[in-house]
């Protein structure tokens, strides 16, 4: 959070969230979730695999050891590729978005949002909510939207504010408010 409070007038948005908006939000949020434990875990699994292979290789010939080492290496590479595919696959996000939109039909209603120095106010036909800036401490700006995030954690709440919904069509005032009240994470 910035120590200087810049006063910016309220920013108005009017939009209807689409599956593409949610997809953009999920991808932007997930891109910045850090997993520092993952690399050591994968290295440990590879070392254990090599040690087990070398322990059994004492009774094998040199050609068998080379074939076993190649098989272990290929298995590790295929495992890492599958892990990467399954964890970051866009199809998984699309499936999650479809489930969320189907289970929460009010997400497809037209939304009127006001963002100011006190926080956010969202109104639709069936809901009206306000959120203080303390609910969304971080944000990510993408080409399509501003994604407000409750935290860096994987299951953290996100709020997608599509740029196409800006009443003034100029994202600078909203960006100024977010920079004042949230910490930005740049997209990679």
LUMVEX-29112 format. One record per atom (N, C-alpha, C): residue number from 1; atom name; x, y, z; residue in three letters. Coordinates in Angstrom, 3 decimals. Layout:
N
> NUM|CA|X|Y|Z|Ala
...
END
This chain:
188
> 1|N|0.827|-1.167|0.000|Unk
> 1|CA|0.000|0.000|0.000|Unk
> 1|C|0.875|1.235|0.000|Unk
> 2|N|0.408|2.231|-0.652|Unk
> 2|CA|1.153|3.467|-0.768|Unk
> 2|C|0.963|4.302|0.485|Unk
> 3|N|2.018|4.999|0.916|Unk
> 3|CA|1.896|5.854|2.081|Unk
> 3|C|1.196|7.160|1.718|Unk
> 4|N|1.268|7.565|0.464|Unk
> 4|CA|0.564|8.753|0.005|Unk
> 4|C|-0.833|8.357|-0.450|Unk
> 5|N|-1.823|9.106|-0.025|Unk
> 5|CA|-3.177|8.873|-0.478|Unk
> 5|C|-3.489|9.880|-1.572|Unk
> 6|N|-3.604|9.405|-2.784|Unk
> 6|CA|-3.937|10.250|-3.915|Unk
> 6|C|-5.453|10.231|-4.059|Unk
> 7|N|-6.054|11.404|-4.097|Unk
> 7|CA|-7.502|11.464|-4.231|Unk
> 7|C|-7.872|11.428|-5.697|Unk
> 8|N|-8.594|10.394|-6.050|Unk
> 8|CA|-9.088|10.229|-7.406|Unk
> 8|C|-10.600|10.072|-7.285|Unk
> 9|N|-11.313|10.716|-8.177|Unk
> 9|CA|-12.767|10.602|-8.147|Unk
> 9|C|-13.203|9.172|-8.371|Unk
> 10|N|-14.465|8.884|-8.076|Unk
> 10|CA|-14.943|7.517|-8.275|Unk
> 10|C|-14.882|7.116|-9.745|Unk
> 11|N|-14.583|5.853|-9.954|Unk
> 11|CA|-14.536|5.281|-11.295|Unk
> 11|C|-15.755|4.378|-11.440|Unk
> 12|N|-16.493|4.584|-12.511|Unk
> 12|CA|-17.705|3.811|-12.759|Unk
> 12|C|-17.442|2.744|-13.820|Unk
> 13|N|-17.983|1.563|-13.597|Unk
> 13|CA|-17.925|0.480|-14.572|Unk
> 13|C|-19.328|-0.079|-14.756|Unk
> 14|N|-19.609|-0.497|-15.961|Unk
> 14|CA|-20.878|-1.153|-16.270|Unk
> 14|C|-20.568|-2.288|-17.236|Unk
> 15|N|-20.828|-3.524|-16.794|Unk
> 15|CA|-20.426|-4.684|-17.596|Unk
> 15|C|-21.236|-5.908|-17.198|Unk
> 16|N|-21.168|-6.901|-18.018|Unk
> 16|CA|-21.692|-8.230|-17.723|Unk
> 16|C|-20.519|-9.185|-17.867|Unk
> 17|N|-20.210|-9.898|-16.802|Unk
> 17|CA|-19.070|-10.816|-16.836|Unk
> 17|C|-19.342|-11.970|-17.791|Unk
> 18|N|-18.320|-12.325|-18.544|Unk
> 18|CA|-18.394|-13.453|-19.460|Unk
> 18|C|-17.434|-14.542|-18.971|Unk
> 19|N|-17.535|-15.699|-19.575|Unk
> 19|CA|-16.596|-16.767|-19.234|Unk
> 19|C|-15.167|-16.353|-19.572|Unk
> 20|N|-14.981|-15.586|-20.639|Unk
> 20|CA|-13.636|-15.117|-20.999|Unk
> 20|C|-13.075|-14.163|-19.945|Unk
> 21|N|-13.930|-13.352|-19.329|Unk
> 21|CA|-13.466|-12.462|-18.256|Unk
> 21|C|-12.961|-13.277|-17.070|Unk
> 22|N|-13.737|-14.280|-16.668|Unk
> 22|CA|-13.309|-15.127|-15.557|Unk
> 22|C|-12.049|-15.910|-15.901|Unk
> 23|N|-11.974|-16.385|-17.128|Unk
> 23|CA|-10.794|-17.118|-17.571|Unk
> 23|C|-9.556|-16.228|-17.484|Unk
> 24|N|-9.686|-14.988|-17.939|Unk
> 24|CA|-8.592|-14.024|-17.843|Unk
> 24|C|-8.176|-13.822|-16.381|Unk
> 25|N|-9.158|-13.729|-15.489|Unk
> 25|CA|-8.864|-13.555|-14.071|Unk
> 25|C|-8.174|-14.756|-13.461|Unk
> 26|N|-8.643|-15.962|-13.781|Unk
> 26|CA|-8.021|-17.171|-13.252|Unk
> 26|C|-6.577|-17.300|-13.717|Unk
> 27|N|-6.370|-17.076|-15.002|Unk
> 27|CA|-5.019|-17.222|-15.550|Unk
> 27|C|-4.085|-16.173|-14.959|Unk
> 28|N|-4.562|-14.935|-14.840|Unk
> 28|CA|-3.726|-13.876|-14.262|Unk
> 28|C|-3.382|-14.178|-12.816|Unk
> 29|N|-4.336|-14.669|-12.062|Unk
> 29|CA|-4.074|-15.004|-10.663|Unk
> 29|C|-3.148|-16.197|-10.544|Unk
> 30|N|-3.419|-17.236|-11.288|Unk
> 30|CA|-2.631|-18.463|-11.193|Unk
> 30|C|-1.185|-18.260|-11.645|Unk
> 31|N|-0.992|-17.361|-12.602|Unk
> 31|CA|0.350|-17.105|-13.120|Unk
> 31|C|1.284|-16.625|-12.017|Unk
> 32|N|0.720|-16.033|-10.986|Unk
> 32|CA|1.561|-15.446|-9.943|Unk
> 32|C|1.554|-16.210|-8.636|Unk
> 33|N|0.952|-17.367|-8.618|Unk
> 33|CA|0.980|-18.180|-7.416|Unk
> 33|C|2.326|-18.893|-7.373|Unk
> 34|N|3.052|-18.662|-6.331|Unk
> 34|CA|4.394|-19.232|-6.221|Unk
> 34|C|4.351|-20.540|-5.440|Unk
> 35|N|5.151|-21.493|-5.883|Unk
> 35|CA|5.242|-22.782|-5.213|Unk
> 35|C|6.713|-23.093|-4.947|Unk
> 36|N|7.311|-22.476|-3.938|Unk
> 36|CA|8.741|-22.692|-3.700|Unk
> 36|C|9.062|-24.121|-3.287|Unk
> 37|N|8.103|-24.860|-2.783|Unk
> 37|CA|8.318|-26.235|-2.345|Unk
> 37|C|8.369|-27.205|-3.507|Unk
> 38|N|7.897|-26.813|-4.685|Unk
> 38|CA|7.758|-27.750|-5.795|Unk
> 38|C|9.112|-28.174|-6.375|Unk
> 39|N|10.025|-27.244|-6.569|Unk
> 39|CA|11.317|-27.576|-7.178|Unk
> 39|C|12.112|-28.549|-6.300|Unk
> 40|N|12.263|-28.300|-5.009|Unk
> 40|CA|12.988|-29.283|-4.183|Unk
> 40|C|12.314|-30.660|-4.160|Unk
> 41|N|10.982|-30.667|-4.188|Unk
> 41|CA|10.260|-31.933|-4.203|Unk
> 41|C|10.561|-32.720|-5.477|Unk
> 42|N|10.554|-32.057|-6.620|Unk
> 42|CA|10.856|-32.731|-7.880|Unk
> 42|C|12.316|-33.199|-7.932|Unk
> 43|N|13.222|-32.389|-7.412|Unk
> 43|CA|14.640|-32.777|-7.385|Unk
> 43|C|14.825|-33.995|-6.472|Unk
> 44|N|14.157|-33.984|-5.312|Unk
> 44|CA|14.259|-35.117|-4.394|Unk
> 44|C|13.716|-36.388|-5.036|Unk
> 45|N|12.606|-36.290|-5.763|Unk
> 45|CA|12.045|-37.465|-6.435|Unk
> 45|C|13.006|-38.001|-7.488|Unk
> 46|N|13.654|-37.108|-8.233|Unk
> 46|CA|14.617|-37.542|-9.246|Unk
> 46|C|15.825|-38.213|-8.598|Unk
> 47|N|16.326|-37.659|-7.496|Unk
> 47|CA|17.485|-38.235|-6.806|Unk
> 47|C|17.133|-39.618|-6.254|Unk
> 48|N|15.961|-39.756|-5.654|Unk
> 48|CA|15.539|-41.064|-5.133|Unk
> 48|C|15.447|-42.076|-6.271|Unk
> 49|N|14.902|-41.661|-7.403|Unk
> 49|CA|14.809|-42.555|-8.555|Unk
> 49|C|16.172|-43.002|-9.041|Unk
> 50|N|17.111|-42.087|-9.111|Unk
> 50|CA|18.471|-42.427|-9.562|Unk
> 50|C|19.154|-43.336|-8.550|Unk
> 51|N|18.982|-43.058|-7.259|Unk
> 51|CA|19.593|-43.908|-6.233|Unk
> 51|C|19.028|-45.326|-6.274|Unk
> 52|N|17.724|-45.430|-6.439|Unk
> 52|CA|17.123|-46.771|-6.536|Unk
> 52|C|17.622|-47.497|-7.779|Unk
> 53|N|17.765|-46.770|-8.868|Unk
> 53|CA|18.262|-47.384|-10.100|Unk
> 53|C|19.714|-47.811|-9.936|Unk
> 54|N|20.535|-47.002|-9.263|Unk
> 54|CA|21.947|-47.359|-9.107|Unk
> 54|C|22.120|-48.514|-8.114|Unk
> 55|N|21.250|-48.618|-7.129|Unk
> 55|CA|21.333|-49.714|-6.172|Unk
> 55|C|21.065|-51.048|-6.865|Unk
> 56|N|20.102|-51.059|-7.768|Unk
> 56|CA|19.765|-52.278|-8.483|Unk
> 56|C|20.731|-52.547|-9.633|Unk
> 57|N|21.553|-51.580|-9.981|Unk
> 57|CA|22.421|-51.740|-11.150|Unk
> 57|C|23.690|-52.532|-10.847|Unk
> 58|N|23.957|-52.845|-9.610|Unk
> 58|CA|25.181|-53.569|-9.274|Unk
> 58|C|25.229|-54.932|-9.943|Unk
> 59|N|24.091|-55.545|-10.122|Unk
> 59|CA|24.062|-56.886|-10.715|Unk
> 59|C|23.802|-56.832|-12.214|Unk
> 60|N|23.722|-55.631|-12.759|Unk
> 60|CA|23.420|-55.482|-14.176|Unk
> 60|C|24.683|-55.161|-14.969|Unk
> 61|N|24.635|-55.439|-16.246|Unk
> 61|CA|25.776|-55.102|-17.104|Unk
> 61|C|25.733|-53.614|-17.439|Unk
> 62|N|26.791|-53.137|-18.070|Unk
> 62|CA|26.884|-51.721|-18.410|Unk
> 62|C|25.773|-51.300|-19.376|Unk
> 63|N|25.427|-52.155|-20.321|Unk
> 63|CA|24.352|-51.849|-21.266|Unk
> 63|C|23.000|-51.751|-20.577|Unk
> 64|N|22.775|-52.643|-19.572|Unk
> 64|CA|21.518|-52.605|-18.824|Unk
> 64|C|21.416|-51.334|-17.977|Unk
> 65|N|22.534|-50.915|-17.414|Unk
> 65|CA|22.552|-49.692|-16.597|Unk
> 65|C|22.223|-48.483|-17.468|Unk
> 66|N|22.794|-48.432|-18.647|Unk
> 66|CA|22.522|-47.314|-19.553|Unk
> 66|C|21.050|-47.297|-19.964|Unk
> 67|N|20.496|-48.473|-20.252|Unk
> 67|CA|19.085|-48.557|-20.625|Unk
> 67|C|18.187|-48.153|-19.459|Unk
> 68|N|18.562|-48.570|-18.244|Unk
> 68|CA|17.782|-48.219|-17.067|Unk
> 68|C|17.858|-46.712|-16.800|Unk
> 69|N|19.045|-46.131|-16.944|Unk
> 69|CA|19.209|-44.682|-16.740|Unk
> 69|C|18.387|-43.906|-17.769|Unk
> 70|N|18.390|-44.374|-19.008|Unk
> 70|CA|17.600|-43.725|-20.044|Unk
> 70|C|16.109|-43.830|-19.728|Unk
> 71|N|15.672|-45.002|-19.272|Unk
> 71|CA|14.262|-45.188|-18.933|Unk
> 71|C|13.845|-44.281|-17.776|Unk
> 72|N|14.692|-44.170|-16.755|Unk
> 72|CA|14.393|-43.299|-15.620|Unk
> 72|C|14.339|-41.842|-16.081|Unk
> 73|N|15.267|-41.428|-16.914|Unk
> 73|CA|15.285|-40.053|-17.412|Unk
> 73|C|14.034|-39.740|-18.230|Unk
> 74|N|13.655|-40.654|-19.098|Unk
> 74|CA|12.456|-40.456|-19.917|Unk
> 74|C|11.217|-40.391|-19.017|Unk
> 75|N|11.151|-41.254|-18.010|Unk
> 75|CA|10.006|-41.247|-17.096|Unk
> 75|C|9.913|-39.920|-16.347|Unk
> 76|N|11.048|-39.397|-15.919|Unk
> 76|CA|11.065|-38.117|-15.208|Unk
> 76|C|10.610|-36.995|-16.125|Unk
> 77|N|11.121|-36.958|-17.341|Unk
> 77|CA|10.741|-35.909|-18.295|Unk
> 77|C|9.254|-35.990|-18.623|Unk
> 78|N|8.750|-37.194|-18.881|Unk
> 78|CA|7.319|-37.348|-19.182|Unk
> 78|C|6.479|-36.943|-17.972|Unk
> 79|N|6.911|-37.315|-16.785|Unk
> 79|CA|6.190|-36.923|-15.566|Unk
> 79|C|6.141|-35.417|-15.387|Unk
> 80|N|7.269|-34.743|-15.628|Unk
> 80|CA|7.298|-33.280|-15.505|Unk
> 80|C|6.420|-32.622|-16.564|Unk
> 81|N|6.452|-33.135|-17.785|Unk
> 81|CA|5.603|-32.572|-18.840|Unk
> 81|C|4.123|-32.766|-18.520|Unk
> 82|N|3.755|-33.954|-18.047|Unk
> 82|CA|2.364|-34.191|-17.670|Unk
> 82|C|1.940|-33.291|-16.518|Unk
> 83|N|2.822|-33.133|-15.537|Unk
> 83|CA|2.520|-32.266|-14.408|Unk
> 83|C|2.295|-30.835|-14.886|Unk
> 84|N|3.185|-30.362|-15.732|Unk
> 84|CA|3.058|-28.994|-16.260|Unk
> 84|C|1.763|-28.847|-17.061|Unk
> 85|N|1.442|-29.841|-17.882|Unk
> 85|CA|0.230|-29.794|-18.688|Unk
> 85|C|-1.017|-29.782|-17.812|Unk
> 86|N|-1.050|-30.658|-16.811|Unk
> 86|CA|-2.235|-30.765|-15.975|Unk
> 86|C|-2.424|-29.566|-15.061|Unk
> 87|N|-1.337|-29.007|-14.576|Unk
> 87|CA|-1.453|-27.899|-13.637|Unk
> 87|C|-1.802|-26.595|-14.343|Unk
> 88|N|-1.264|-26.361|-15.501|Unk
> 88|CA|-1.450|-25.061|-16.138|Unk
> 88|C|-2.327|-25.114|-17.374|Unk
> 89|N|-3.007|-26.192|-17.568|Unk
> 89|CA|-3.796|-26.333|-18.788|Unk
> 89|C|-4.961|-25.358|-18.800|Unk
> 90|N|-5.128|-24.713|-19.922|Unk
> 90|CA|-6.205|-23.745|-20.090|Unk
> 90|C|-7.569|-24.428|-20.030|Unk
> 91|N|-7.636|-25.679|-20.471|Unk
> 91|CA|-8.922|-26.382|-20.457|Unk
> 91|C|-9.437|-26.559|-19.044|Unk
> 92|N|-8.528|-26.716|-18.090|Unk
> 92|CA|-8.945|-26.880|-16.703|Unk
> 92|C|-9.602|-25.597|-16.200|Unk
> 93|N|-9.043|-24.458|-16.556|Unk
> 93|CA|-9.623|-23.176|-16.164|Unk
> 93|C|-10.993|-22.992|-16.813|Unk
> 94|N|-11.110|-23.361|-18.077|Unk
> 94|CA|-12.402|-23.233|-18.765|Unk
> 94|C|-13.464|-24.085|-18.069|Unk
> 95|N|-13.092|-25.283|-17.663|Unk
> 95|CA|-14.014|-26.162|-16.952|Unk
> 95|C|-14.434|-25.526|-15.627|Unk
> 96|N|-13.478|-24.978|-14.870|Unk
> 96|CA|-13.787|-24.331|-13.603|Unk
> 96|C|-14.713|-23.130|-13.816|Unk
> 97|N|-14.440|-22.342|-14.853|Unk
> 97|CA|-15.259|-21.173|-15.137|Unk
> 97|C|-16.687|-21.592|-15.468|Unk
> 98|N|-16.845|-22.633|-16.284|Unk
> 98|CA|-18.191|-23.112|-16.613|Unk
> 98|C|-18.942|-23.543|-15.350|Unk
> 99|N|-18.264|-24.241|-14.453|Unk
> 99|CA|-18.898|-24.671|-13.211|Unk
> 99|C|-19.302|-23.479|-12.342|Unk
> 100|N|-18.428|-22.512|-12.248|Unk
> 100|CA|-18.729|-21.325|-11.437|Unk
> 100|C|-19.904|-20.555|-12.025|Unk
> 101|N|-19.899|-20.353|-13.331|Unk
> 101|CA|-20.974|-19.596|-13.981|Unk
> 101|C|-22.300|-20.363|-13.896|Unk
> 102|N|-22.267|-21.669|-14.033|Unk
> 102|CA|-23.489|-22.469|-13.961|Unk
> 102|C|-24.037|-22.482|-12.535|Unk
> 103|N|-23.166|-22.553|-11.557|Unk
> 103|CA|-23.599|-22.610|-10.164|Unk
> 103|C|-23.989|-21.266|-9.582|Unk
> 104|N|-23.610|-20.192|-10.235|Unk
> 104|CA|-23.897|-18.847|-9.746|Unk
> 104|C|-24.457|-17.996|-10.882|Unk
> 105|N|-25.725|-18.187|-11.231|Unk
> 105|CA|-26.278|-17.466|-12.379|Unk
> 105|C|-26.248|-15.950|-12.223|Unk
> 106|N|-26.216|-15.463|-11.007|Unk
> 106|CA|-26.160|-14.020|-10.802|Unk
> 106|C|-24.856|-13.417|-11.322|Unk
> 107|N|-23.817|-14.245|-11.539|Unk
> 107|CA|-22.567|-13.718|-12.095|Unk
> 107|C|-22.742|-13.248|-13.541|Unk
> 108|N|-23.791|-13.719|-14.204|Unk
> 108|CA|-24.034|-13.331|-15.596|Unk
> 108|C|-24.968|-12.128|-15.718|Unk
> 109|N|-25.341|-11.547|-14.600|Unk
> 109|CA|-26.208|-10.370|-14.630|Unk
> 109|C|-25.375|-9.121|-14.917|Unk
> 110|N|-25.990|-8.101|-15.514|Unk
> 110|CA|-25.279|-6.829|-15.690|Unk
> 110|C|-24.888|-6.253|-14.323|Unk
> 111|N|-23.662|-5.782|-14.231|Unk
> 111|CA|-23.117|-5.278|-12.973|Unk
> 111|C|-22.751|-3.800|-13.135|Unk
> 112|N|-23.066|-3.052|-12.122|Unk
> 112|CA|-22.677|-1.647|-12.051|Unk
> 112|C|-21.694|-1.552|-10.895|Unk
> 113|N|-20.484|-1.103|-11.158|Unk
> 113|CA|-19.457|-1.028|-10.118|Unk
> 113|C|-18.977|0.406|-9.950|Unk
> 114|N|-18.715|0.766|-8.705|Unk
> 114|CA|-18.124|2.063|-8.389|Unk
> 114|C|-16.881|1.793|-7.552|Unk
> 115|N|-15.776|2.346|-7.981|Unk
> 115|CA|-14.509|2.172|-7.276|Unk
> 115|C|-14.037|3.559|-6.854|Unk
> 116|N|-13.776|3.726|-5.552|Unk
> 116|CA|-13.291|5.018|-5.058|Unk
> 116|C|-12.304|4.784|-3.925|Unk
> 117|N|-11.948|5.848|-3.221|Unk
> 117|CA|-10.947|5.730|-2.157|Unk
> 117|C|-11.414|4.895|-0.971|Unk
> 118|N|-12.712|4.686|-0.825|Unk
> 118|CA|-13.202|3.883|0.302|Unk
> 118|C|-13.246|2.398|-0.025|Unk
> 119|N|-13.326|2.051|-1.304|Unk
> 119|CA|-13.375|0.650|-1.695|Unk
> 119|C|-14.187|0.457|-2.956|Unk
> 120|N|-14.868|-0.684|-3.021|Unk
> 120|CA|-15.636|-1.041|-4.211|Unk
> 120|C|-17.093|-1.261|-3.834|Unk
> 121|N|-17.970|-0.909|-4.755|Unk
> 121|CA|-19.392|-1.158|-4.595|Unk
> 121|C|-19.884|-1.803|-5.877|Unk
> 122|N|-20.472|-2.993|-5.752|Unk
> 122|CA|-20.965|-3.739|-6.906|Unk
> 122|C|-22.471|-3.935|-6.750|Unk
> 123|N|-23.208|-3.640|-7.819|Unk
> 123|CA|-24.654|-3.792|-7.786|Unk
> 123|C|-25.112|-4.498|-9.047|Unk
> 124|N|-25.979|-5.508|-8.857|Unk
> 124|CA|-26.619|-6.187|-9.982|Unk
> 124|C|-28.103|-6.307|-9.642|Unk
> 125|N|-28.866|-6.968|-10.502|Unk
> 125|CA|-30.307|-7.098|-10.275|Unk
> 125|C|-30.620|-7.843|-8.979|Unk
> 126|N|-29.790|-8.802|-8.605|Unk
> 126|CA|-30.096|-9.620|-7.428|Unk
> 126|C|-29.130|-9.441|-6.260|Unk
> 127|N|-28.080|-8.650|-6.440|Unk
> 127|CA|-27.081|-8.523|-5.367|Unk
> 127|C|-26.571|-7.088|-5.278|Unk
> 128|N|-26.137|-6.771|-4.096|Unk
> 128|CA|-25.469|-5.497|-3.863|Unk
> 128|C|-24.401|-5.742|-2.807|Unk
> 129|N|-23.166|-5.446|-3.148|Unk
> 129|CA|-22.059|-5.724|-2.231|Unk
> 129|C|-21.102|-4.549|-2.201|Unk
> 130|N|-20.477|-4.362|-1.057|Unk
> 130|CA|-19.396|-3.393|-0.933|Unk
> 130|C|-18.200|-4.120|-0.347|Unk
> 131|N|-17.021|-3.666|-0.716|Unk
> 131|CA|-15.788|-4.274|-0.207|Unk
> 131|C|-14.790|-3.162|0.081|Unk
> 132|N|-14.183|-3.237|1.232|Unk
> 132|CA|-13.124|-2.297|1.582|Unk
> 132|C|-11.844|-2.710|0.863|Unk
> 133|N|-10.922|-1.794|0.762|Unk
> 133|CA|-9.653|-2.110|0.097|Unk
> 133|C|-8.896|-3.203|0.825|Unk
> 134|N|-9.159|-3.392|2.102|Unk
> 134|CA|-8.464|-4.447|2.849|Unk
> 134|C|-8.851|-5.842|2.362|Unk
> 135|N|-9.950|-5.958|1.613|Unk
> 135|CA|-10.340|-7.260|1.055|Unk
> 135|C|-9.527|-7.634|-0.175|Unk
> 136|N|-8.994|-6.658|-0.857|Unk
> 136|CA|-8.227|-6.901|-2.087|Unk
> 136|C|-6.904|-6.147|-1.982|Unk
> 137|N|-5.888|-6.844|-1.527|Unk
> 137|CA|-4.599|-6.213|-1.270|Unk
> 137|C|-3.684|-6.177|-2.487|Unk
> 138|N|-3.995|-6.962|-3.511|Unk
> 138|CA|-3.131|-7.056|-4.684|Unk
> 138|C|-3.975|-6.984|-5.950|Unk
> 139|N|-3.311|-6.636|-7.030|Unk
> 139|CA|-4.007|-6.671|-8.316|Unk
> 139|C|-3.029|-6.980|-9.431|Unk
> 140|N|-3.600|-7.488|-10.516|Unk
> 140|CA|-2.844|-7.775|-11.726|Unk
> 140|C|-3.586|-7.086|-12.860|Unk
> 141|N|-2.854|-6.393|-13.709|Unk
> 141|CA|-3.469|-5.792|-14.885|Unk
> 141|C|-3.126|-6.645|-16.103|Unk
> 142|N|-4.133|-7.024|-16.844|Unk
> 142|CA|-3.938|-7.758|-18.094|Unk
> 142|C|-4.385|-6.854|-19.239|Unk
> 143|N|-4.291|-7.345|-20.444|Unk
> 143|CA|-4.754|-6.570|-21.593|Unk
> 143|C|-6.256|-6.334|-21.540|Unk
> 144|N|-6.979|-7.262|-20.928|Unk
> 144|CA|-8.450|-7.211|-20.922|Unk
> 144|C|-9.065|-6.678|-19.643|Unk
> 145|N|-8.354|-6.802|-18.515|Unk
> 145|CA|-9.014|-6.493|-17.243|Unk
> 145|C|-8.026|-6.151|-16.140|Unk
> 146|N|-8.619|-5.727|-15.018|Unk
> 146|CA|-7.909|-5.586|-13.760|Unk
> 146|C|-8.426|-6.713|-12.870|Unk
> 147|N|-7.516|-7.512|-12.333|Unk
> 147|CA|-7.895|-8.644|-11.492|Unk
> 147|C|-7.450|-8.332|-10.077|Unk
> 148|N|-8.419|-8.096|-9.206|Unk
> 148|CA|-8.127|-7.817|-7.808|Unk
> 148|C|-8.039|-9.135|-7.073|Unk
> 149|N|-7.047|-9.246|-6.183|Unk
> 149|CA|-6.766|-10.512|-5.503|Unk
> 149|C|-6.713|-10.292|-4.001|Unk
> 150|N|-7.299|-11.210|-3.263|Unk
> 150|CA|-7.277|-11.118|-1.811|Unk
> 150|C|-5.876|-11.423|-1.264|Unk
> 151|N|-5.158|-12.318|-1.928|Unk
> 151|CA|-3.804|-12.663|-1.485|Unk
> 151|C|-3.081|-13.383|-2.617|Unk
> 152|N|-1.872|-13.836|-2.329|Unk
> 152|CA|-1.071|-14.581|-3.298|Unk
> 152|C|-1.443|-16.063|-3.326|Unk
> 153|N|-2.248|-16.508|-2.392|Unk
> 153|CA|-2.548|-17.935|-2.268|Unk
> 153|C|-3.412|-18.440|-3.405|Unk
> 154|N|-3.320|-19.724|-3.649|Unk
> 154|CA|-3.997|-20.364|-4.765|Unk
> 154|C|-5.510|-20.210|-4.714|Unk
> 155|N|-6.139|-20.408|-3.593|Unk
> 155|CA|-7.593|-20.345|-3.496|Unk
> 155|C|-8.125|-18.973|-3.132|Unk
> 156|N|-7.311|-17.961|-3.234|Unk
> 156|CA|-7.720|-16.619|-2.821|Unk
> 156|C|-8.844|-16.082|-3.701|Unk
> 157|N|-9.683|-15.266|-3.091|Unk
> 157|CA|-10.781|-14.642|-3.827|Unk
> 157|C|-10.219|-13.664|-4.856|Unk
> 158|N|-10.868|-13.639|-6.022|Unk
> 158|CA|-10.495|-12.672|-7.051|Unk
> 158|C|-11.744|-11.927|-7.493|Unk
> 159|N|-11.536|-10.720|-7.971|Unk
> 159|CA|-12.609|-9.913|-8.531|Unk
> 159|C|-12.101|-9.386|-9.863|Unk
> 160|N|-12.840|-9.665|-10.918|Unk
> 160|CA|-12.440|-9.262|-12.261|Unk
> 160|C|-13.198|-7.995|-12.636|Unk
> 161|N|-12.453|-6.955|-12.993|Unk
> 161|CA|-13.038|-5.709|-13.488|Unk
> 161|C|-12.598|-5.536|-14.942|Unk
> 162|N|-13.466|-5.898|-15.886|Unk
> 162|CA|-13.079|-5.813|-17.300|Unk
> 162|C|-12.895|-4.358|-17.747|Unk
> 163|N|-11.857|-4.113|-18.499|Unk
> 163|CA|-11.588|-2.761|-18.992|Unk
> 163|C|-12.693|-2.284|-19.929|Unk
> 164|N|-13.323|-3.198|-20.630|Unk
> 164|CA|-14.396|-2.801|-21.548|Unk
> 164|C|-15.587|-2.223|-20.796|Unk
> 165|N|-15.664|-2.459|-19.477|Unk
> 165|CA|-16.760|-1.946|-18.669|Unk
> 165|C|-16.571|-0.542|-18.155|Unk
> 166|N|-15.404|0.037|-18.365|Unk
> 166|CA|-15.157|1.397|-17.894|Unk
> 166|C|-16.080|2.373|-18.624|Unk
> 167|N|-16.822|3.164|-17.864|Unk
> 167|CA|-17.770|4.104|-18.454|Unk
> 167|C|-17.032|5.167|-19.260|Unk
> 168|N|-15.892|5.620|-18.749|Unk
> 168|CA|-15.111|6.651|-19.452|Unk
> 168|C|-14.189|6.065|-20.505|Unk
> 169|N|-14.038|4.754|-20.533|Unk
> 169|CA|-13.169|4.035|-21.469|Unk
> 169|C|-11.690|4.357|-21.263|Unk
> 170|N|-11.359|5.026|-20.195|Unk
> 170|CA|-9.967|5.361|-19.892|Unk
> 170|C|-9.562|4.642|-18.603|Unk
> 171|N|-8.591|3.700|-18.674|Unk
> 171|CA|-8.224|2.923|-17.493|Unk
> 171|C|-7.317|3.659|-16.504|Unk
> 172|N|-6.781|4.821|-16.852|Unk
> 172|CA|-5.819|5.516|-15.981|Unk
> 172|C|-6.384|5.845|-14.593|Unk
> 173|N|-7.611|6.376|-14.465|Unk
> 173|CA|-8.112|6.657|-13.110|Unk
> 173|C|-8.269|5.396|-12.249|Unk
> 174|N|-8.746|4.306|-12.844|Unk
> 174|CA|-8.866|3.055|-12.092|Unk
> 174|C|-7.486|2.529|-11.719|Unk
> 175|N|-6.554|2.612|-12.631|Unk
> 175|CA|-5.185|2.175|-12.357|Unk
> 175|C|-4.594|2.993|-11.200|Unk
> 176|N|-4.865|4.306|-11.180|Unk
> 176|CA|-4.356|5.171|-10.100|Unk
> 176|C|-4.942|4.760|-8.754|Unk
> 177|N|-6.234|4.463|-8.721|Unk
> 177|CA|-6.846|4.003|-7.470|Unk
> 177|C|-6.226|2.684|-7.009|Unk
> 178|N|-6.051|1.762|-7.928|Unk
> 178|CA|-5.483|0.467|-7.563|Unk
> 178|C|-4.043|0.602|-7.094|Unk
> 179|N|-3.280|1.457|-7.754|Unk
> 179|CA|-1.885|1.657|-7.325|Unk
> 179|C|-1.811|2.286|-5.944|Unk
> 180|N|-2.803|3.104|-5.595|Unk
> 180|CA|-2.833|3.741|-4.281|Unk
> 180|C|-3.180|2.743|-3.177|Unk
> 181|N|-4.113|1.844|-3.457|Unk
> 181|CA|-4.652|0.984|-2.404|Unk
> 181|C|-4.194|-0.467|-2.457|Unk
> 182|N|-3.616|-0.898|-3.542|Unk
> 182|CA|-3.208|-2.305|-3.700|Unk
> 182|C|-1.747|-2.370|-4.156|Unk
> 183|N|-1.203|-3.563|-4.089|Unk
> 183|CA|0.147|-3.788|-4.591|Unk
> 183|C|0.015|-4.534|-5.921|Unk
> 184|N|0.661|-4.018|-6.948|Unk
> 184|CA|0.540|-4.617|-8.279|Unk
> 184|C|1.552|-5.725|-8.490|Unk
> 185|N|1.097|-6.757|-9.190|Unk
> 185|CA|1.981|-7.791|-9.697|Unk
> 185|C|1.929|-7.688|-11.207|Unk
> 186|N|3.065|-7.553|-11.829|Unk
> 186|CA|3.109|-7.404|-13.272|Unk
> 186|C|2.930|-8.757|-13.943|Unk
> 187|N|2.243|-8.751|-15.104|Unk
> 187|CA|2.067|-9.991|-15.853|Unk
> 187|C|3.379|-10.346|-16.512|Unk
> 188|N|3.600|-11.646|-16.635|Unk
> 188|CA|4.847|-12.134|-17.268|Unk
> 188|C|4.667|-12.320|-18.734|Unk
END
